Amino acid sequence: AESMNLLFCINQKFQPLLLQCLRSIARKGGEPEYDVYILHSDLGEGDRAAIRAQAPDCFRIHFVAVDPKEFDGFPESKRYPRQIYYRLAAPLLLPETLDRILYLDVDTIVINPLREFYDTDFEGSGYIACTHIREALTKFNDLRLKVPENSPYVNTGVMLLNLPKLRSCLTMEAIKETALKKVDSFLLPDQDLLTVLHGDLIKLADTQRYNLSDRILNLYNMAPNRPKHDEAWVRKNAVILHFCGKNRPWLPHYVGTLGVFYRELVEGQ
């Protein structure tokens, strides 16, 4: 199998989480080696050296410096800095030799081998990702964003990118234009932007396996008449856990089922 390409977009303060995510992949991701591409604008020489020194040996790390000026005029806020656009523009920023890459937020951890998901057939789609919302909200988002009915509304924290396909239909201008035109209706800019830009290019994957958060797990388990996904189920079936929102096991007052996997990672089991 070809080497697995992983993508992260970070700024300086996310180095500890990046390293934590990489440690989980080294331990459970199932590959002998990985190529890691890091899109950034503010990692100095010292930062880059530190990441290289601390990342497990199975990673070949490639830093891709992005000129933030390329994103001048894009809508941004304190909560949503311009780095959120990097992952959407990634197909235009990464080396042309790459054909697929797995983007991960740094607040994810991997608990089972990635290969099956990584090799998923795109079937002509540009992205494979998971949704974090229920049916009723899909309708609300379709109306809010004025996109075709049942456009998949995905969580952008875990995405498999079909780079040749996306290079053929993506421009910086289109990303910017769409962002500016729709910004007033955006609640979560990067997710909304992806739906508006490329709703027709997204293939959905199983959220319970590939982008599982405590909230998503609870929602699933609250539904009557289906077998519960308990910790044993997660341990056997889930691949990527996503500690998104304010409920994170490395912060005080965390409540959730998935924290045990974080603790095992930290304790090095």
C-alpha positions in Angstrom: 0.0 0.0 0.0 1.2 3.5 -0.7 2.4 5.7 2.1 -0.4 7.5 3.9 -0.6 11.3 3.6 -1.9 13.2 6.6 -2.8 16.9 6.7 -2.9 19.3 9.6 -3.4 23.1 9.6 -2.1 24.7 12.8 -0.8 27.8 14.3 1.9 28.0 17.1 -0.4 27.3 20.1 -1.6 24.0 18.7 1.7 22.2 18.8 1.0 20.2 22.0 -2.3 18.9 20.5 -0.7 18.1 17.2 2.0 16.0 19.0 -0.7 14.3 21.0 -2.6 13.4 17.9 0.5 12.1 16.2 1.4 9.9 19.2 -2.1 8.3 18.9 -1.5 7.6 15.2 2.0 6.2 15.8 0.5 3.9 18.4 -2.8 2.8 16.8 -2.9 4.0 13.2 -1.5 0.8 11.8 1.1 2.0 9.2 4.9 1.7 9.3 5.3 5.3 8.1 3.3 8.4 7.2 3.9 11.6 5.3 2.6 14.5 7.4 1.9 17.9 5.7 1.5 20.8 8.0 0.0 24.0 6.6 1.0 27.0 8.8 1.9 30.7 8.7 3.6 31.2 12.1 5.9 28.3 12.9 9.4 29.6 13.2 12.5 27.5 12.8 12.5 26.6 16.5 8.9 25.5 16.4 9.5 23.3 13.3 12.7 21.8 14.9 10.8 21.0 18.1 7.9 19.3 16.2 10.4 17.2 14.2 12.3 16.3 17.4 9.2 15.3 19.3 7.1 13.6 16.7 7.4 9.8 16.7 9.9 8.3 14.2 7.3 6.9 11.8 6.4 10.4 10.5 8.1 12.3 7.7 7.1 15.8 8.3 6.7 18.4 5.5 6.0 22.0 6.5 4.1 24.1 4.0 4.3 27.8 4.7 1.2 29.6 3.7 1.3 33.4 3.0 -1.6 34.7 5.1 -1.9 37.5 2.6 -3.4 35.0 0.2 -6.4 35.1 2.5 -6.7 38.9 2.8 -10.2 40.1 2.6 -11.7 36.7 3.7 -14.2 37.1 6.5 -12.6 36.2 9.9 -13.2 36.7 13.6 -11.5 35.8 16.8 -13.3 32.5 17.0 -12.6 31.8 13.3 -9.1 32.9 12.3 -8.1 32.8 8.7 -6.4 29.4 9.3 -9.8 27.8 8.9 -9.6 28.5 5.2 -6.3 26.7 4.8 -7.9 23.3 4.8 -10.4 24.3 2.2 -7.6 25.7 0.0 -5.3 22.8 0.8 -5.7 21.2 -2.7 -4.2 24.4 -4.1 -1.4 24.7 -1.5 -0.1 21.1 -1.3 2.4 19.5 -3.8 0.7 18.5 -7.1 2.2 15.0 -6.8 -0.3 14.0 -4.0 -3.5 12.4 -5.0 -5.2 11.8 -1.6 -4.7 13.0 1.9 -6.5 12.7 5.2 -7.1 16.0 7.0 -7.4 15.8 10.8 -8.2 18.5 13.4 -5.6 18.3 16.2 -8.3 17.6 18.7 -8.8 14.2 17.3 -7.1 10.9 18.4 -6.8 7.7 16.5 -7.7 4.4 18.3 -7.7 1.9 15.5 -6.0 1.4 12.1 -6.7 4.1 9.5 -6.1 2.1 6.3 -9.7 1.0 5.6 -11.0 4.5 5.8 -8.0 6.0 4.0 -8.5 3.7 1.0 -12.2 4.4 0.7 -13.4 4.7 -2.9 -14.2 8.3 -3.7 -16.6 7.2 -6.4 -16.1 10.6 -8.1 -16.6 12.7 -5.0 -14.1 15.3 -3.8 -14.4 14.8 -0.1 -15.3 12.0 2.2 -16.5 13.3 5.6 -19.0 12.8 8.4 -22.1 14.7 9.4 -22.5 15.8 13.1 -26.2 16.8 12.8 -29.6 15.2 12.7 -32.0 15.2 9.8 -34.1 18.1 11.1 -31.1 20.4 11.2 -30.1 19.4 7.7 -33.3 21.0 6.4 -32.6 24.1 8.6 -29.1 24.4 7.2 -30.4 24.0 3.6 -32.7 26.9 4.1 -30.2 29.0 6.0 -27.5 28.6 3.4 -29.9 28.4 0.4 -28.3 25.2 -0.9 -30.0 22.3 -2.6 -32.2 20.1 -0.4 -30.4 17.4 1.5 -26.9 18.9 0.9 -24.7 17.0 3.3 -23.6 19.2 6.1 -20.4 17.8 7.4 -18.0 18.3 10.3 -14.7 19.4 8.7 -12.6 17.9 11.5 -12.0 14.7 9.6 -11.9 14.8 5.8 -10.4 12.6 3.1 -9.5 14.8 0.1 -9.5 13.7 -3.5 -6.8 16.2 -4.6 -6.9 15.8 -8.4 -10.7 16.2 -8.4 -10.6 19.3 -6.1 -7.7 20.9 -8.0 -9.9 20.7 -11.2 -12.8 22.6 -9.7 -11.4 24.9 -6.9 -10.0 28.4 -7.0 -9.0 30.8 -4.3 -11.3 33.3 -5.9 -14.3 31.0 -5.6 -13.6 30.3 -1.9 -13.3 34.0 -1.1 -16.4 35.0 -3.2 -18.5 32.3 -1.5 -17.3 33.3 1.9 -18.0 37.0 1.4 -21.4 36.4 -0.2 -22.7 34.0 2.5 -20.9 35.2 5.6 -23.9 36.7 7.2 -25.7 33.3 7.3 -22.7 31.4 8.6 -22.8 29.8 12.0 -19.7 27.6 11.5 -17.8 29.3 8.7 -15.6 26.4 7.4 -18.4 23.8 7.5 -20.9 26.2 6.0 -18.5 27.2 3.3 -17.8 23.6 2.4 -21.5 22.8 2.1 -22.1 25.9 -0.1 -19.0 25.4 -2.3 -19.0 21.6 -2.7 -22.1 20.1 -1.2 -22.4 18.1 -4.4 -18.9 16.7 -4.1 -19.2 15.2 -0.6 -19.6 11.5 0.1 -20.6 10.7 3.7 -18.8 8.2 5.9 -19.9 6.6 9.1 -19.8 9.2 11.9 -19.8 6.6 14.7 -16.6 5.1 13.3 -14.7 8.0 11.8 -15.6 11.2 13.6 -17.0 10.2 16.9 -17.5 12.8 19.6 -19.1 12.4 23.1 -22.1 14.4 21.9 -22.6 12.2 18.8 -22.2 9.1 20.9 -24.8 10.3 23.4 -27.3 11.3 20.6 -26.9 7.8 19.1 -27.4 6.0 22.3 -30.5 8.1 23.3 -32.4 6.8 20.3 -34.7 3.9 21.2 -34.6 0.4 19.6 -31.0 0.2 18.7 -28.1 -1.5 20.3 -26.1 0.9 22.4 -22.6 1.8 21.5 -20.8 1.3 24.8 -17.1 1.7 25.5 -16.4 -1.9 24.3 -18.1 -1.1 21.0 -16.1 2.1 20.6 -12.8 0.2 21.4 -13.5 -2.3 18.7 -15.2 -0.2 15.9 -14.3 3.4 16.2 -11.2 4.7 14.4 -11.1 8.5 15.0 -12.4 10.2 18.1 -13.0 13.9 18.0 -12.9 16.0 21.2 -14.7 19.0 19.8 -16.5 21.9 21.4 -15.8 22.8 25.0 -16.0 19.3 26.5 -12.4 18.1 26.2 -10.7 15.6 28.5 -7.6 17.7 28.9 -9.7 20.6 30.3 -11.3 20.6 33.8 -15.0 19.6 34.2 -14.9 17.1 31.3 -17.8 14.6 31.3 -17.9 11.8 28.8 -17.4 8.2 27.8 -14.5 8.8 25.4 -12.1 10.4 27.9 -10.8 6.9 28.9 -9.1 6.7 25.5 -7.4 10.0 26.0 -6.2 8.9 29.4 -4.8 5.7 28.0 -2.9 7.7 25.3 -1.4 10.1 27.9 -0.5 7.2 30.2 1.1 5.4 27.3 -0.9 2.2 27.5 
